[in-house]
Amino acid sequence: MPNRTEEMASKAMGAMKAAKATIEGLSGIFKHLAREHGEVTALLMRVKMSSDGAVRRDLFPKIRSELLSHERGELREVYPVFRQHAELRTIADNHDREAGQLEQMLDDLNATSYDDSAWASKFGKLVDLVSHHAKEEENDFFPAASKVIGKDEAEQMKTRYETTKAELMQSIS
């Protein structure tokens, strides 16, 4: 589990991402997901910068549960709405591929000892994938979807997503 400093850094990075999303005109689910991207990114960077097995052991379970519940929540509540709009279907297909890659990487890391020399390399690839995924969503997917879906639906999606994610967190932990 993250210590108080790590938790504060995570929340701060999430708040910065949410503020940036607001400035860019995103709201509802899109702003919420950007916040989550920031929060997990801070934890990812903390682990990536450390070679300490204890840091990995403390933070990776939190990172894993956050990423899995985030992606599965998106797959259940966000991207099915994208599929209802012809201009967003390709985005949903792209997301599904990346979500599958993410799950495979998390499973592989979870099966690897924190002290294994390959762990850091595998984790670095996970960080790269998550960074690419978050950037793509925030810069391309969310702005495009926001124009098509609108603020009211984005707010409704946020409510559904939060409920689903909370349920998923309980089953993953």
Backbone as a ProteinNet text record, in pm:
[ID]
protein_1_A
[PRIMARY]
MPNRTEEMASKAMGAMKAAKATIEGLSGIFKHLAREHGEVTALLMRVKMSSDGAVRRDLFPKIRSELLSHERGELREVYPVFRQHAELRTIADNHDREAGQLEQMLDDLNATSYDDSAWASKFGKLVDLVSHHAKEEENDFFPAASKVIGKDEAEQMKTRYETTKAELMQSIS
[TERTIARY]
83.5	0	87.7	45.1	123.8	129.9	246	254.8	189.1	185.3	114.7	171.9	303	367.1	332.7	338.9	306.6	159.8	73.4	-69.6	-94.9	-27.4	-43.5	7.9	122.7	177.8	82.9	24.3	-68.9	-192.2	-248.1	-366.3	-333.3	-214.8	-173.8	-161.2	-99.1	-84.5	-221.8	-310.4	-446.4	-519.1	-503.3	-568.2	-515.4	-385.6	-328.1	-384.6	-397.3	-453.9	-599.7	-674.9	-815.4	-827.1	-739.7	-741.3	-710.7	-612.4	-578	-697.4	-765	-881.9	-991.3	-1011.1	-1111.9	-1077.6	-952	-907.1	-930.3	-914.2	-932.7	-1078.3	-1167.9	-1310.6	-1370.1	-1295.4	-1347.5	-1422.5	-1523.8	-1602.6	-1649.6	-1718.4	-1777.4	-1675.5	-1709.5	-1625.5	-1485.1	-1474	-1344.7	-1249.9	-1301.4	-1221.9	-1186.2	-1281.2	-1259	-1149.4	-1156.2	-1056	-917.7	-911.5	-782.7	-724.5	-808.5	-763.4	-704.3	-774.8	-725.2	-591.9	-578.2	-450.8	-337.4	-360.6	-258.4	-223.5	-324.6	-301	-216.8	-249.3	-173.2	-35.2	-24.1	106	206.8	164	254.5	306.5	220	262.4	354.5	322	407.3	548.8	557.8	689	767.4	698	765.1	828	754.7	807.3	917.5	897.8	998	1132	1128.6	1252.5	1322	1258.6	1315.4	1360.2	1469.9	1512.5	1487.1	1418	1390	1271	1294.6	1187.7	1072.6	1102.8	997.4	903.3	957.5	873.8	783.1	839	760.2	648.6	685	590.7	478.1	512.3	412.6	319.2	373.4	295	234.7	299	247.4	105.6	71.8	-67.1	-169.5	-140	-229.3	-235.8	-120	-115.4	-196.3	-174.8	-243.3	-394.4	-441.2	-586.7	-645.2	-572.5	-621.3	-630.2	-525.8	-526.3	-633	-643.6	-743.6	-885.5	-915.2	-1051	-1080.8	-980.9	-997.1	-1029.5	-947.1	-967.9	-1097	-1124.5	-1247.5	-1370.1	-1358.2	-1467.8	-1491.6	-1382.5	-1395.9	-1461.5	-1418.1	-1472.5	-1622.1	-1667.4	-1809.3	-1896.2	-1843.1	-1929.2	-1897.2	-1775.4	-1736.6	-1737.2	-1661.2	-1644.5	-1767.5	-1858.9	-1984	-2065.1	-2057	-2124	-2056.2	-1923.3	-1851.9	-1903.1	-1925.8	-1967.7	-2105.4	-2183.1	-2314.8	-2304.8	-2185.9	-2163.9	-2061.8	-2102	-2016.6	-1878.8	-1873.4	-1746.7	-1652.7	-1702.2	-1618.7	-1586.5	-1638.6	-1617.7	-1471.6	-1399.4	-1257.1	-1179.5	-1216.3	-1152.6	-1178.5	-1301.5	-1335.2	-1255.9	-1242.2	-1163.6	-1018.1	-960.7	-822.1	-806.7	-898.5	-893.1	-897.9	-985.7	-998.3	-867.3	-797.2	-666.7	-567.6	-560.6	-465.4	-502	-630.7	-673.8	-630.3	-638.8	-592.4	-442.4	-366.4	-220.9	-190	-261.5	-240.2	-265	-374.4	-405.5	-296.7	-247.7	-140.1	-14.4	22.3	141.2	125.4	9.1	-14.4	-8.5	-65.4	-58.4	85.5	162.5	302.6	382.5	364	433.3	391.1	264.3	212.5	271.3	305.8	363.3	515.3	575.5	720.8	758.7	861.3	908.8	960.4	930.8	975.5	1127.8	1196.8	1343	1404.5	1322.3	1369.8	1430.5	1543.6	1610.8	1525.5	1431	1345.6	1229.4	1202.7	1085.5	1091	1204	1215.4	1192.9	1246.1	1228	1081.1	1017.7	875.4	792.3	827.4	753.1	772.1	892.3	917.8	829.5	808.6	720.4	575	535.6	402.1	385.5	484.2	479.5	466.2	542.6	535	395.2	338.2	204.5	100.2	105.1	7.5	23.3	147.2	171.1	114.9	141.4	89.2	-63.6	-120.3	-265.8	-330.9	-277.2	-334.5	-322.8	-207.5	-186.4	-283.4	-298.9	-388.8	-533.7	-574.5	-711.6	-732.3	-641.7	-658.1	-645	-556.1	-532.4	-620.8	-662	-737.1	-877.2	-884.1	-1011.8	-1114.2	-1074.4	-1170.4	-1220.4	-1133	-1186.3	-1283.9	-1251.4	-1341.1	-1474.6	-1468.7	-1591.4	-1673.5	-1606.8	-1676.6	-1764	-1715	-1791.8	-1915.2	-1902.9	-2012.2	-2112.2	-2062.9	-2147.5	-2214	-2141.5	-2197.7	-2184	-2205.3	-2181.2	-2277.1	-2404.9	-2501.7	-2470.6	-2447.3	-2413.8	-2279.5	-2183.7	-2053.5	-2069.2	-2159.6	-2186	-2252.7	-2346.8	-2413.8	-2314.9	-2226.6	-2124.7	-2033.1	-2000.3	-1914	-1978.4	-2106	-2176.8	-2177.7	-2207.9	-2209.2	-2069.7	-1970.4	-1832.3	-1786.5	-1814.5	-1771.1	-1831.5	-1957.3	-2022.8	-1957.9	-1938.7	-1877.5	-1734.8	-1658.4	-1519.3	-1511.2	-1597.9	-1598.4	-1626.5	-1720.7	-1750.8	-1630.7	-1565.7	-1449.9	-1333.2	-1312	-1203	-1219.7	-1341.5	-1366.5	-1334.8	-1364.8	-1340.1	-1194.1	-1120.1	-979.6	-889	-918.7	-831	-813.9
-118.9	0	124.8	227	350.1	415.1	472.9	548.5	684.8	764.1	892.5	984.8	990.3	1076	1029.5	899.1	844.8	868.4	853.1	877.7	1024	1114.9	1258.5	1293.4	1236.5	1262	1209.2	1093.5	1034	1122.6	1168.9	1255.8	1388.8	1442.5	1569.5	1555	1445.7	1426.1	1405.5	1336.4	1318.2	1450.2	1536.3	1667.7	1751.5	1742.4	1817.6	1768.1	1636.9	1582.4	1625.1	1624.2	1665.4	1813.2	1895	2038.3	2059.7	1988.3	1998.1	1955.5	1847.5	1800.9	1907.4	1973.4	2079.1	2193.9	2233.9	2342.1	2305.6	2178.4	2132	2102.8	2133.2	2120.2	1983.8	1897.6	1764.4	1769.6	1686	1681	1538.6	1518.5	1388.7	1276.6	1169.7	1050.4	1079.8	1168.8	1195.9	1266	1360.5	1427.8	1329.4	1245.7	1147.3	1047	997.5	900.4	964.5	1088.9	1159.6	1170.2	1199	1204.9	1069.3	963.3	830.3	800.5	843.1	824.7	891.6	1013.2	1085.4	1016.1	969.1	903.7	777.2	694.2	570.5	598.1	701.8	736.2	771.7	844.2	878.6	752	654.2	528.4	449.2	448.4	380.1	439	570.6	636.9	606.9	602.2	571.2	433.1	335.6	199.2	192.2	256.6	251.9	308.8	410.2	473.2	395.4	290.5	216.2	76.4	31.2	-107.3	-189.9	-129.3	-192	-287	-413.9	-513.9	-479.8	-415.7	-379.3	-274.3	-178.7	-77	-144.7	-234.7	-308.7	-386.7	-457	-540.1	-455.2	-335.3	-247.1	-183.1	-139.9	-59.3	-136.3	-242.7	-311.3	-365.4	-424.5	-471	-358.3	-240.6	-124.7	-82.8	-75.2	-39.8	-140.6	-267.7	-374.7	-362.3	-348.2	-340.5	-213.6	-102.7	21.8	7.2	-47.7	-60.5	-159.3	-273.3	-372.1	-318.9	-257.1	-206.5	-90.1	-8.3	103.2	49.3	-41.8	-93.2	-171.7	-257	-336.1	-246.2	-142.2	-45	26.6	64.3	127.5	31.7	-93.9	-192.2	-215.6	-202.2	-225.1	-101.2	15.8	133.9	244.8	251.5	363.1	323.1	223.3	190.7	129	64.1	24.3	146.2	257.1	380.1	430.3	421.2	460.9	378.7	250.8	160.8	198	272.1	315.5	426.7	479.5	590.3	546.2	546.1	496.8	563.1	692.9	764.2	731.2	655.2	619.9	470.2	391.1	245.1	205.2	269.4	237.5	265	371.3	403.6	290.7	241.6	132.3	6.4	-24.1	-141	-127.7	-10	15.6	-1.1	53.6	41.8	-104.3	-182.4	-323.2	-399	-371.2	-437	-400.3	-272.7	-228	-281.3	-291.2	-344.3	-489.9	-565.7	-705.2	-714	-626.6	-623.1	-588.5	-493.5	-451.6	-567.9	-638.8	-751.8	-857.9	-885.4	-984.9	-940.9	-815.1	-763.7	-770.4	-735	-739.4	-883	-976.1	-1117.5	-1166.3	-1129	-1169.9	-1112.1	-985.5	-922.6	-983.5	-1010.6	-1067.8	-1206	-1277.1	-1411.4	-1408.5	-1290.8	-1276.1	-1226.2	-1286	-1242.8	-1099.3	-1020.7	-881.8	-871.1	-974.7	-973.2	-1029.9	-1080	-1134.7	-1021	-1047.7	-944.7	-897.7	-978.4	-941.8	-852	-842.4	-768.1	-621.9	-557.1	-414.3	-389.4	-475.2	-460.3	-477.4	-578.7	-600.6	-482.4	-432.2	-319.8	-195.9	-175	-61.9	-68.1	-187.7	-203.8	-172.7	-211.5	-178.2	-26.5	41	186.9	250.9	201.6	255.5	236.5	117.4	90.3	179.9	191.7	275	420.9	467.9	606.7	632.8	541.4	554	554	461.2	446.4	573.4	624.2	744.8	865	880.4	992.8	985.3	866.8	847.9	878.8	828.6	856.8	1006.4	1066.6	1207.2	1303.7	1274.2	1366.2	1340.8	1215.9	1181.8	1128.8	1018.7	950.1	1036.6	1091	1165.3	1292.5	1373.1	1492	1456.1	1352.4	1311.9	1263.1	1181.1	1126.3	1233.7	1326.8	1434.9	1516.1	1537.6	1611.8	1533.8	1402.8	1319.1	1288.2	1259.3	1211	1325.1	1432.1	1545.3	1534.1	1645.9	1656.6	1572.9	1571.6	1497.1	1347.9	1293.1	1150.3	1123.2	1213.9	1197	1191.1	1269.6	1265.9	1134.9	1089.1	961.9	845.8	850.7	746.6	745.2	861.4	871.8	801.1	825.9	763.1	611.1	562.9	417	357.9	427.2	380.5	371	472.5	472.8	355.4	326.4	212.5	82	66.3	-55.7	-72.1	35.6	26.5	-13.9	40.6	4.7	-144.6	-196.4	-340.6	-422.5	-377.8	-449.4	-447.7	-335	-325.5	-429.9	-453.3	-552.7	-693.2	-721.6	-856.1	-878.8	-771.9	-784.1	-792.9	-715.1	-707.9	-836.8
0	0	0	-71.3	-74.7	63.5	95	219.9	198.1	303.4	297.2	189	177.6	77.6	-63.3	-86.1	-217.9	-252.4	-153.3	-174	-210	-138.7	-166.9	-306	-344	-477.5	-585.2	-560.3	-654.1	-671.8	-560.5	-566.8	-635.4	-607.5	-669	-820.4	-865.9	-1009.9	-1073.9	-1003.4	-1053.9	-1066	-966.3	-969.6	-1085.4	-1111.1	-1223.9	-1356.4	-1371.6	-1496	-1512	-1401.1	-1407.4	-1443.2	-1387.1	-1419.6	-1567.4	-1618.4	-1761	-1847	-1807.3	-1882.2	-1883.5	-1769.7	-1761.2	-1855.4	-1854	-1941.6	-2088.3	-2119.9	-2257.6	-2291.2	-2197.8	-2224.5	-2196.2	-2130.1	-2098.3	-1965.8	-1954.1	-1831	-1807.6	-1696.6	-1667.1	-1665.1	-1733.4	-1733.7	-1786.7	-1881.4	-1943.4	-1846	-1771.6	-1668.6	-1557.2	-1518.7	-1413.3	-1452.3	-1572.9	-1618.9	-1628.5	-1671.8	-1676.5	-1535.7	-1437.2	-1297.2	-1256	-1288.2	-1252.6	-1321.4	-1445.7	-1516.5	-1438.4	-1394	-1318.3	-1188.1	-1118.1	-989.7	-1005.1	-1101.9	-1118.2	-1177.6	-1259	-1317.1	-1208.7	-1106.6	-996.7	-928.1	-908.5	-845.8	-938.7	-1066.3	-1164.5	-1164.4	-1162.1	-1164	-1036	-924	-796.3	-802.3	-853.1	-862.2	-966.7	-1079.4	-1186.9	-1140.9	-1054.7	-1008.8	-897.2	-848.7	-736.6	-779.7	-721.7	-742.7	-617	-521.4	-392.8	-404.6	-376.2	-381.6	-288.1	-175	-79.8	-139.2	-213	-277.8	-380.8	-458	-556.7	-487.5	-382	-307.2	-246	-200.3	-138.7	-240.9	-354.2	-448.1	-565.6	-610.8	-729.2	-710.7	-595.8	-582.3	-599.6	-548.4	-563.6	-710.7	-775.1	-917.3	-998.5	-971.8	-1044.8	-1028.8	-906.2	-884.8	-946.3	-938.5	-1000.2	-1152	-1213	-1358.8	-1406.4	-1338.5	-1380.7	-1364.8	-1251.8	-1231	-1326.1	-1354.4	-1448.1	-1588.2	-1637.1	-1773	-1784	-1687.3	-1693.1	-1680.4	-1599.2	-1587.6	-1719.9	-1785.9	-1917.9	-2017.4	-2014.9	-2108.5	-2086.3	-1964	-1933.8	-1951.8	-1917.8	-1910	-2010.8	-2059	-2144.6	-2292.1	-2325.9	-2466.7	-2533	-2459.2	-2524.1	-2572.5	-2500.8	-2545.9	-2673.3	-2678.6	-2800.9	-2919.3	-2898.5	-3006.2	-3062	-2986.9	-3033.7	-3138	-3158.5	-3251.9	-3357.2	-3480.9	-3589.8	-3589.7	-3560.8	-3567.4	-3450.9	-3352.3	-3236.7	-3228.7	-3319.4	-3313.2	-3328.7	-3416.3	-3434.1	-3305.6	-3236.5	-3109	-3009.5	-3003.7	-2912	-2946	-3073.6	-3115.1	-3071.8	-3092.2	-3052.9	-2902.3	-2827.5	-2682	-2638	-2697.1	-2659.6	-2677.9	-2787.1	-2811	-2701.2	-2669.5	-2567.3	-2428.9	-2400.2	-2271	-2256.5	-2363.8	-2360.9	-2336	-2399.2	-2377	-2231.9	-2178.4	-2040.1	-1944.2	-1962.3	-1874.5	-1882.2	-2002.7	-2018.5	-1944.9	-1958.5	-1890.4	-1739	-1689.2	-1544.6	-1492.9	-1568.5	-1528.8	-1524.9	-1626.7	-1634	-1516.6	-1489.6	-1376.2	-1243.3	-1230	-1106.4	-1079.5	-1186.9	-1174.8	-1159.6	-1167.5	-1159.5	-1020.7	-962.4	-830.7	-838.4	-734.3	-729.7	-734.5	-691.6	-689.5	-817.6	-907.7	-1035.1	-1117.7	-1180.2	-1259.5	-1378.3	-1423.4	-1536.8	-1494.7	-1364.7	-1319.2	-1363.3	-1343	-1376.1	-1525.5	-1608.6	-1753.1	-1791.6	-1736	-1763.3	-1713.2	-1596	-1540.3	-1628.1	-1678.2	-1768.3	-1891.7	-1945.6	-2061.9	-2024.6	-1902.8	-1855.8	-1846.6	-1788.9	-1776.9	-1915	-2010.4	-2146.9	-2206.1	-2187.7	-2241.6	-2175.4	-2042.7	-1972.4	-2014.2	-2025.7	-2067.2	-2206.6	-2298.5	-2435.4	-2433.6	-2359.7	-2352.2	-2296.4	-2186	-2123.6	-2216.9	-2279.2	-2370.5	-2488.5	-2544	-2657.7	-2618.8	-2502	-2458.2	-2434.7	-2359.3	-2321.7	-2439.3	-2531.5	-2643.8	-2765	-2785.4	-2906.1	-2877.3	-2800.8	-2781.3	-2707.4	-2591.9	-2509.5	-2576.9	-2637.4	-2706.3	-2818.9	-2895.5	-3004.6	-2949.4	-2846.1	-2788.5	-2719.9	-2656.7	-2586.4	-2682	-2800.9	-2901.6	-2947.1	-2952.7	-3001.3	-2889.8	-2772.4	-2662.8	-2585.5	-2561.6	-2489.4	-2338.1	-2270.5	-2126.3	-2042.4	-2077.2	-1996	-1994.6	-2111.9	-2118.9	-2051.7	-2064.8	-2000.3	-1848.5	-1793.6	-1648.7	-1608.7	-1688.4	-1659.6	-1667.8	-1765.6	-1779.4	-1657.3	-1607.1	-1488.5	-1369.7	-1348.6	-1236.9	-1251.7	-1370.8	-1394.1	-1377.2	-1429.6	-1420.6	-1274.9	-1196.4	-1055.6	-979.4	-1004.1	-939.1	-982.4	-1111.6	-1164.9	-1114.2	-1115	-1070	-923.3	-840.3	-698.2	-680.5	-757.1	-752	-798.7	-904.4	-958.2	-859	-792.4	-694.6	-584.8	-541.1	-437.8	-487.3	-611.7	-663.9	-700.5	-727.4	-767.5	-646.1	-543.2	-426.2	-353.3
[MASK]
+++++++++++++++++++++++++++++++++++++++++++++++++++++++++++++++++++++++++++++++++++++++++++++++++++++++++++++++++++++++++++++++++++++++++++++++++++++++++++++++++++++++++++++

